């Protein structure tokens, strides 16, 4: 009995040690980013490193808030990410409902296409998208970025929401139609309200993709008034010097929206991710 207890204690201790080490490995870069955003640029790589350096202040944050160009980076990111999230959810909900509830010609083919698009590495589509956006005169526009991001967020949304709607009994639709509700009404008045966990998880994931995307934002925009936050951070890397403290400050500010979303909607996010993978 004692040997069994010792093995259990060793197992629990090993798990906790692993969790602490993993937490430190993941958390130390975030801590370094946060404390560096308050340091003077010349003291960020000072040795030995200190959490609080002499001359630490909010200067980097004030520099960002007082620079209209840097504020524009955040405005662009919010505009693009929120629009992509809203459009992806609307289209994904209707497409997921159609795939879940109806049989129609070409359904299997469309399923294969959706999954195939999700499986294609985005970098392989960079040059074709650049040519397409230039041809359609959408280069360096919000519309071009939004449409491009939706190509990569919609397949995930459709797959997840189709799986989530598959977990909901068809009797709900039938009961709504018996009460005189149309198919469209049954979706938005009955199924959508009880599908909040799945919808929230897809929305958060979509927002994260659009907010953090770098490669297409760099390629499909030309002027600084169209750049997003990831590009704005990169622009702080000069030819002869880097504004490390401002880079860290912009990184902290750029992390806040995603962190806040996850904190407030964590239970919906986890519930939605798991529910969409199981069919009753």
Steps between C-alpha positions, in 0.01 A plus 500: 500500500782737588682413177184583306465831684865583429453427129189717494687781681788476252255506211321809633831671574629427149180640349524819705870544417421455132215752518716756680785461251259523209337807653838668545604414145180653363472789745854637517498642143170673577644641823812618316283667235294676767790630711699599189217723385567724803878510473709762316600364161871504591448290814295211360802277439699622798681235703421376750132520396262667745124501521497869591770717344592852598302739283209262441185687392195501274696687232462225238123482551465880490703507179253255342189681623632835376589369153198503261672255266539238774142555616393438141664156512267404786194650329577300186546178697174545689308588183632206300485242782148591616365510144659165413359349821146629438488393135658162571247426773199598287612300197635213712176464697287480185742268321540276806121478537462407132766228521352366823132494411458470123593267216572679173691431178874549535499481881784248513703698250454821697603320818820386332567852370450654846733249664756536220515878537557456873787261426683724251801685653420874475847592377445303178213735413691822567606578142165399341313717750730793431430475127128456561475802729690720252278382212180565698637838619474388861871538573567725802132503601300377797283292269802312368624410849153403621426273203845341525467424870153355449644244260697355792245550781183380325601133453575464870174675591295280269660177623461591868144632473388205288628268771330709768164504320529123458487470880164678513189280451302556182183501712581860593472607135184296449334643812576854387356432154185349654455829686510683166866605493685488168825308451691826522311593817566160658872555448525852643227483766548147631837348409727805514404600860581150629820480292674791674798292624583378150446841343714675762786252458496549123478877543798516735710279273407709196582825679838362608588396144404839353661700783834318498544441125824644364595358161196601295468833683856579396459384140155641422553849644735773387444815707528543875140620530392145400746306717391294798660454843737211409638709212518807724721307744729395218529860376665592832804304385715768337808460284739606775298467821200322645243668724482198728294662776237625254495160331433337836237759588319445169524124555342535844222720365451264207464203736232659716194444272562126461580453870185689604284299259638171630460599866135605461395219264726219620222264604317550170822456304596168662141371495457589134828342392409168663129491412563550129713189484235258633182392328209358692 
